[in-house]
Every structure is written in structure tokens, then in C-alpha cells.
Amino acid sequence: MRRYILNAQGNNLPAMKISLAIILDTLFYLVAGFFLFFVLINYYLPRPASYVLSATLAVIFTLITVKLSLNRKQKKFSSAEKEKKYRVAMTKLNLSDERSVAALFEKAMLAEGYLIEKKRGGIYIPESKKTLFFRFGFDGVSKTDIVKCFNSINKAEKAEIFSEKFSDEIKAFAARFGGKIILTDGKATYLLLEKHALLPVGDPMLFGEEKKPSLDFSRLFDKKRAKNYLVFGLLFVFLSYIAPIKGYYVAFGAAFLIFALILKFFGKTSA
């Protein structure tokens, strides 16, 4: 069976993958940090002292960098998980019929402490004199939907329409009804359902977004290329000991090592 470890946020991640990633990142930062510090210190201190100080600084640098890197990865993981839950919830709502959606929101309103009355096409909340309408679907909300909801309420009531998103045109059109129409988008809906543990779950078919072609030079900043720049940096450092123009190789070696470290920490991750 696959073993899992429980991280600080309560997310289960494959233990073997995490351990391997930590080891590889630690070795990368340790090697790059040592040679970078050695190149910078070697010209000011004796060789033995340079080795010791470079190794010490590299260990300190690695511990700090790995800690920060793990924190960044955790935040990205949490954000990605939340985005996935949001997309699943919205897709399920968009694929559901109005009766199923209304039943879900009945539970949410009762959990909020409201008394509700079932009304044709929606849910009426006497306390706030407001009727909730649900217009989830991949076609979005139309002006006709706005007018129908408005015609379903009396002068003392308001209509709140729930949908994943509203176009700017629809928002402007709804504003013409003197505050009688309230638009609640997917983010607010998600927070409401999440608050009461009513988020739709499952693995519905999610429609992937069309990927825009990226420029070739953007690949230079791919995180996977950090190891290439590390090799270039180490090569230049080595050549500085046998080449006549030492300053040239030292400068470029240090530059490659610095760029490798920056790319490893801040570089974009290719899909």
C-alpha cells in the first residue's frame, strides 16, 4: 500500500515523492551554494579557510532556502486544491437541474438560520423579503432571465440570482432595476456552501482551458532548466583554475550559479 504523510495543513501527500523532492532540492541548493560562496570567498581567504566557511554558509543557506521552498510549495498545493474544489462544485451546479440546486440551497438557508418557503422557480425568505433564483448553466444568465425573476416578485420584495458568473452587460442591466435585483456569483456561492459543508463533490468532466502558445524564450525560465545552469556554473568555476583569464570565468560561473538558484526557487513550473 502507498504510505502517506500528513502535512501541517492536514493534506495527504505521497511520502516517497515528497522525500525524494526534498533530497534533490537539498542537494541542489547545497552544491550550488557551496561553489557560489567558494568562488566569492576564495580570493580573500586561504584555501582551507575558504572550504570551511563556504561549507558552513552553504549549509545555512540550504536550510533556510529549503524551508522557504517547502512553505511556497504548500501554499501552491493548498491553492490548487481549493481551485479544483471550486471548479468541481461549479461544474456540478452547472450540470444540475434547478430542482436539485434548489434543494441544496434550502439546506444552506436553513443552516444559516432562515425560515424558508418554497416558491415556484425559487426559494422565498420571509425575514428578508427576498426570493432566491438559481440560473446555473454553461450558457450564463440572460436579460430575459433577469426580467423573469423581476416579474416573479412584488414591490416589497427583492430577487437574488445565483449563477457562476455574470457578464458586465448583465450586471449593468440588473443595476437598472433600482436595487431589486441582487447578483451572487460563483465565489460567493462557493463560500456559502463550503461554510455549511454542502459543496458538491465528485469528478465530473472538467472542460480544460485552451492553452495559449508561449514564446520560445520563456522556456529559459522553466524551473527544470535550473540544473542546466548549475552545470554551466560549475563548468565555468572549474575552467577558472586552468584558463588564463580567471576573472572572466569566475564572473560567468558565479552568474550561472546565482541564476540557477533563482530559477530553482522562483522559476515557473511547466505543465
Number of C-alpha atoms within 10 A of each C-alpha: 3 6 9 14 13 11 11 8 9 8 13 12 14 12 15 13 10 13 11 11 12 16 11 11 18 18 12 18 23 22 17 26 24 22 23 24 20 24 19 15 17 17 10 10 13 10 12 10 14 19 17 13 17 22 19 15 16 22 18 13 15 22 15 11 18 18 12 13 17 15 12 14 11 16 13 12 14 14 12 12 13 12 12 14 19 21 17 20 25 24 22 22 24 19 14 14 14 18 12 11 20 19 13 16 21 21 16 19 17 11 13 12 9 15 14 16 13 14 13 9 17 24 22 24 18 13 9 11 13 20 26 22 26 24 22 25 19 14 8 15 21 14 13 9 16 23 14 11 22 20 11 16 16 12 8 8 18 21 25 22 21 20 24 23 19 17 11 9 11 17 17 11 15 19 14 10 13 7 10 19 23 19 18 17 15 19 13 14 19 19 14 17 19 16 13 13 10 16 21 19 12 10 12 12 9 12 8 6 6 6 6 6 6 8 7 7 8 9 13 14 19 16 19 17 15 23 17 12 23 26 16 19 27 21 15 23 25 14 17 20 12 10 12 10 11 14 11 14 21 22 16 18 27 24 17 25 30 18 18 28 22 14 20 24 18 14 18 15 10 9 3
